[in-house]
């Protein structure tokens, strides 16, 4: 994995982003961005931004001195969606009880590599 980017503490559950990650894993970067552009989920926008950030890292001359990286030669080698911390809230229930509401976060990590 030559270049990577990550979005830590994304305010979305990891379960909602993992199916989108499965769609783009192993695809070329331009193909993956086209796939995510037409997905209606909110997690697709987040994953799309992380892929664009990794692409910018690959094209940065500071990270890759003396070498020009073509966008169509890059593929997504790793997409990892991990669970993050949770906000815990209490919801009142019947008969004086309470239930815990967990507002989940996730860490989105994308690695791209050259063919």
Buried (B, 14 or more C-beta within 10 A) or exposed (E): EBBBBBBEEBEBBBEBBBEBBEBBBEBBBEEBBEBBEEBEBEBBBBBBBBBBBBBEBBBEEEEBEEEEBEEEEBBBBBBBBEEBEEEEEEEEEEEEEEEEEEEBBBBBBBBBBBE
